[in-house]
């Protein structure tokens, strides 16, 4: 069990940023709180996967 800095059990979220598309991380369960806890859940993607997903994400955002 992973705990956030505020002591609550962290939940798994998915990042949709350009820098970390579809990467999962632990975060505080209180969205918008001042805790700001982040702990990566999965390893970094290979460069090719990152490139393909970021292109697809950019196309989706342009729609």
Beta strands, then each sheet from edge to edge (+ up, - down):
strand 1: 11-14
strand 2: 24-27
strand 3: 38-40
sheet 1: 1+ 2- 3+
end
